Amino acid sequence: MDYKEILIQNGNSELNEILIALLSAAGVEGFEETDNALKGFLPASDLDEELVAETLAPYQLSYTINDIKKTNWNKEWEENFEPVVVEGFCTIRADFHNLKVETPYEIVIMPKMSFGTGHHATTQLMMQMMQHIKFEGKNVLDFGTGTGILAILAKMLHAGEVLAIDNDEWSTENAKENVTKNNQSDITIKQGSLELASRQFDIVLANINRNVLLSYMQQLADIINIGGLILMSGILQQDKELIVEAAQNVGFRLKDSQTEKNWVALKFFRE
């Protein structure tokens, strides 16, 4: 599969956070920040140049769209991927890293073309919240699994059945690799959306984006057991109240929220 790179000339990290959220909703799957640019990546077949132009127009930023081959993407990840540490809890590293791990949990991933290497603030926010939840024996759904990090961590925290779903073929294949690499092969990984969730869950992990959360809010409520929990992220601070209102309308009660770098993670209780 061939990929496209959207190269945006911008060195403002705060604005980059907003652009990442907007471009994610436009189908961009992965991002890389440099000192003076933001790079976004997505399958060539999914690129809507008109939508990209409309998304970036209000910010008057210079950008180009370039061809990128899968092999180049993988090489770029491997050259730039650094370990991530959620202090006192979990270390995420690639198998080519040689470092002393000082956290109780360690996840080794193959950094390929999937979203969710642990570097983005939303993934770290989700993991920080997971640290304080009892997963033992609970049935867990990871909705939009990406690299599979959150599903793997849930299983390491002794969850019962874990289902990880993603609508992107590359993500599900990468997640399967990472699940095997971390000796958690009893996690079920499927390509698709919530139609694959044919049972009720005690805990749902949904690190996606505002638009997807709003679109699936009722379905998410329908598949969570009464008294169950859902963690949501991929949400900008400016969209927090919109998500909270939508969640409350389908029977969720807000229990906790955390912020980092203009991003928000929310924990809801199913009434």
JOURUR-V937302 format. One record per residue. N is the residue number from 1. PSI is psi as a letter, one per 40 degrees, with the letter a starting at -180 (NA if undefined). Layout:
((N,PSI) (N,PSI))
//
This chain:
((1,h) (2,i) (3,i) (4,i) (5,h) (6,h) (7,h) (8,h) (9,g) (10,h) (11,e) (12,h) (13,d) (14,d) (15,d) (16,d) (17,d) (18,d) (19,d) (20,d) (21,d) (22,d) (23,d) (24,d) (25,d) (26,e) (27,e) (28,h) (29,d) (30,i) (31,i) (32,h) (33,h) (34,a) (35,d) (36,e) (37,i) (38,h) (39,h) (40,i) (41,i) (42,i) (43,i) (44,d) (45,e) (46,e) (47,h) (48,g) (49,d) (50,d) (51,d) (52,d) (53,d) (54,d) (55,d) (56,e) (57,d) (58,e) (59,e) (60,f) (61,i) (62,h) (63,i) (64,i) (65,h) (66,i) (67,i) (68,h) (69,i) (70,d) (71,d) (72,d) (73,d) (74,d) (75,d) (76,d) (77,d) (78,d) (79,d) (80,e) (81,h) (82,i) (83,i) (84,h) (85,h) (86,h) (87,h) (88,e) (89,c) (90,h) (91,h) (92,h) (93,i) (94,i) (95,e) (96,e) (97,h) (98,g) (99,i) (100,h) (101,h) (102,e) (103,i) (104,d) (105,i) (106,h) (107,h) (108,h) (109,i) (110,h) (111,g) (112,a) (113,f) (114,i) (115,i) (116,f) (117,e) (118,e) (119,d) (120,i) (121,d) (122,d) (123,d) (124,d) (125,d) (126,d) (127,d) (128,d) (129,d) (130,d) (131,d) (132,e) (133,i) (134,h) (135,e) (136,h) (137,e) (138,i) (139,h) (140,h) (141,h) (142,h) (143,h) (144,f) (145,d) (146,b) (147,e) (148,e) (149,d) (150,d) (151,d) (152,d) (153,d) (154,d) (155,d) (156,d) (157,e) (158,f) (159,i) (160,b) (161,h) (162,h) (163,h) (164,h) (165,i) (166,i) (167,e) (168,h) (169,d) (170,d) (171,d) (172,d) (173,d) (174,d) (175,d) (176,d) (177,d) (178,d) (179,d) (180,d) (181,d) (182,e) (183,f) (184,f) (185,e) (186,e) (187,h) (188,h) (189,h) (190,i) (191,h) (192,a) (193,a) (194,e) (195,e) (196,e) (197,g) (198,e) (199,i) (200,i) (201,i) (202,d) (203,h) (204,h) (205,h) (206,g) (207,g) (208,b) (209,i) (210,d) (211,d) (212,d) (213,d) (214,d) (215,d) (216,e) (217,d) (218,d) (219,d) (220,d) (221,d) (222,d) (223,e) (224,h) (225,i) (226,h) (227,e) (228,i) (229,i) (230,h) (231,h) (232,h) (233,a) (234,f) (235,h) (236,i) (237,d) (238,e) (239,e) (240,d) (241,d) (242,d) (243,d) (244,d) (245,d) (246,d) (247,d) (248,d) (249,d) (250,e) (251,e) (252,i) (253,h) (254,h) (255,d) (256,i) (257,i) (258,i) (259,i) (260,h) (261,f) (262,e) (263,i) (264,i) (265,h) (266,h) (267,h) (268,i) (269,h) (270,h) (271,NA))
//
